[in-house]
């Protein structure tokens, strides 16, 4: 029998998205979000990241429509290394009049939300120190208005503080998925993959993690209860990436998937598997 708990060193890697207009997306991710273009090819695929770390991959499908009303990506979440960097990005967003969808204090973190031109949700956030919330995620994690004045107080002058893109150390902190059923999602991510259930909002949402983090995977049914995956040709999630620390840990995860009736497939160097809502995960190795 394989070990049931996923390695505490598991993290989240690049998110791959379908977009309808590559150049429009690249302009947004460079200028608004502050990512660097790391590379591209003649097939309409481009890689973006910070300080050489790949974070987002976009693939163009001309005419692709947003995937509202289906399962898929709720948002991907870019974790900044310091609170001051979150303040710096917010000041940049204000100066550039970048439309925001929300600003929240989750106790475990402070977060800013927006969407890309195809409607893909994005969170940019900074964690509070782990000792503030460790072992208390279920009791403490919440959603309150962000104290914008306090955040911008990290800067000497928000009107002039320079923004030169997302900093080194930025990484994919978590991915939040739209699912058809929370019980099915928990059964897959906890009981099969081995993430710990850190918090749950009844049949509406669940937050799961490795190693005691507040969440590496979020799942909700707010827009997708009972919904099918998006149709082919949608501007939607292609896959998220779960990063295991080594081949042995990945082999154990694959064994659990096979044992539970979710055998991964190979399409490239890494195995991939769909969750019960059709969200595809690639299992990579650090």
N, C-alpha and C positions, 0 to 999 in steps of 0.2 A: 504494500500500500504506500503511495507517495505521501510525503508530509502535506498536511492540509493547509498550513498557513504559508502565505507567500513571504518571501524574504523581506526582512525589515529594510533592506537596502534598495528595494524596488522603487523606481521613480517613473515619471511620465516623460515621453520624448516628443518628437515632432508630430504635429497635426497636419494631415494632408487634406486639401480642400479643392473642390471644383469651383471655378469662377467663370463668369461669362465673358469678361474682357480682361485679358492679361495686363495690358498696359495700364488700364484704369486701376486694377488691383495693385500693381507694383507702385504706382504713384501714391496710393493711399498708404500702403504698408511702409514705404520709405518716408514720406513727408509727414503724414499724420501720426503714425504709430512710432516711427523712429527705428525701424529695422533696416538692416543692410541687405542688399541683394547679393547672395553668395554665389549664384550661378544660375544658368538656364540652358535650355536646349531648343532645337528647332521644332520640337513637338509641342510647344506651348506650355512647357513646364518650367517653373522657377523656384529656387530655394531662397529663403530669407532667414536671417538670424541676427545675433548680436555677438560681436567679438569673435566671429568665426564659428559660433555654435548654431547649428541649424535648429530652427524653432517651428517654422511654418513652410509648407510646400504647397504651391498653388498650381493647378493644372487647368488650362483653358478649354472650355467647351462652348463655342459661340452660341448664343441664344439660350443658355441654361437659365432656368427660372428658379427663384428662391423656393425653398422646400417647406414653407409654412404648412402646418397641419399634419406633419409626418414626424416619425422618430428621426433621430440624427443628432446634430450638434446643437446644444443650448449655448454654450460658449467654451472657448479655450481660454486658459488663464495664464498670463505671463507674470511670473513672480520676480519682482525687483529685489536686489540684495539689501537695500536700505530705505528707510522711510523718506529720507531727503530726496531720493531718486523718484519716488512716487510724487512728491511735491513738485519736483522739477518738471515731471511729465504733465501734471495738472496745470501748472502755470503755462506751459507750452500750448496745451489744448485751449486754454482761455485766450491766449494771444492770437492763436490761429483760428479761433471760432470753430473748433472741431465739435460737431454735435455729440452730446453724451446721452446715454440712456439711463444712467443712475450713478449715485455716489453713496456708498454704504459702509457702515462700521459693523463688522461681523464679530467683534470682540477678539476673535483669533487673528483677524487681519483687517486692513482697511483697503477698500476696493473701488475702482472706477470702471464703469461699464460703457461700451459703445458697440457699434456694428460696422462691418466693412460694407463696401458698396453692394455686395450680393446678399446682405442680411445675415452673414455669419456673425454670431455673437462673440464678443471679446471682453475679457476682464483683464485689467492691469492692477496688480495689488502688491502690497507689502505685508509680511507677517508681523504680528506683535511677537515679542520674545517668547520662546517656547515655554519658559517657566511660568508665564502668565496663564497659559491655558492647558498645559500638559495634564493628561488624565481627567480633564473636565470638559472635553469637547461637547459631549451631549448636553451638559447643563449650561454651558456658557455660549456656544455659538448661536448667534442671533442676527437680525438685520435691523439696524438703526440708521438714522441719517448720519452721514459722514460729517465730522467737525472740520469743515473746509478751512476755517480761519486757523485752527490749530495746525492743520497739515501745512498750509502755505507759510505758517510761521517758522517752518524749518529753513526758509530761504531768507537771505538778506533783503532782496527786492524781487518779488515775483514778476514784476513788469519787465525786468531786464535780465534776470538770471538766465544764463545761456543754456540752451538745450542742444546737445550734439548727438542725439540718438539714444536708444536704450543702452544702458551701461553693460560693461563686462560683468558677468555673473548673473545676468538675466537668464532665466530658464523656464521651461514649461512646468508650472507648479501643479496644475491639475487640469482635468478635462471634465466638463459637465455635459451630460447627455440627456436628450429627450428620449424617454422610453415609454413603452405601451403599458407596462405593469411594474409597480415597485416590488411586489413579492417575487416576481420572476427575476427582476434585476438583482435583488438581494441574494436570491438562491444561486445566481450565476457568479456574481462578483465576490460574494463571501464564501459560499459553500463549495464552489468549484475552483475559482482562481485563488481564493485564500486571503482576500483582503479582509480587514476587520471592519465591522459596522461601527462607525464612530457616532452617528446621530441619524435619527429618522423622524420624518414628519408624517406619521401614519401612512396612508396610501398615496401621499403626494410627492414625497422626496426622500432620498437616502444619500448618505455621505460615507464613503468607504476609503480606507487608507492602509498603507503598510507602515510598520515601524512607529505607530503612535502619532503620525501626522494628522492634522485635522481632516483633510481629505485629498486623495489623489484622483478619485472618481466621484463625481456627483451624478445623480440621476433624478429626474422629475417627470411627472405626468401633467404638468400645468397646461401644456399645449398639445399633448400627445397621448392621452389616455386611450388605449385601445386602437391607436393609429397604426397604419402600416409604414414600412420604410418609404423614403422618397422614391419616385419613379426614376428610371434611367434618364440621364440628361439633365438632372436637377443640379442647381448650385448647392451642393450639400457636402457633408463629411465623406471623404473617401476612406480614411482610416485614422484612428488615433494610435499612438505607440506606447506600449508598456515596456519599460526597460528593466530587465532582470540583471543582477550583478555578474552572472557568469553562466556558462553553458549548462552546468549541473543544475542550477536553479531553474533555468528555462526548461530543461528536460523534465524536471519534476512538475512544472506547471503544465507542460504538454501531456504528461502522463495523467494528471488529474482531469484534463479536458477529455482525453480519450476515454478514460474510465467512466466519465459521466455522460457520454454520448454526444460530446461536442468536439469531434476530431478536427484539429486544425488542417488547413491545406497549405501547400507551398506555392507561392507565386513570387519567385525571387529567393533571396538568401534566408529570409525569416518566415517562420510559420505565422499564419493569420487565422483568426476565428471570428465569427459573428456572435454577438450576444443575442439573447432571445428577442430583442427588438430590431435586429438586423444591423446594429452598429458594429463596424468591423474594427478589430484590434490586431495590430502587428506585435508580435512578441520578439523584441530585440534584446541584444546583450550589450552591456556597457563597454 
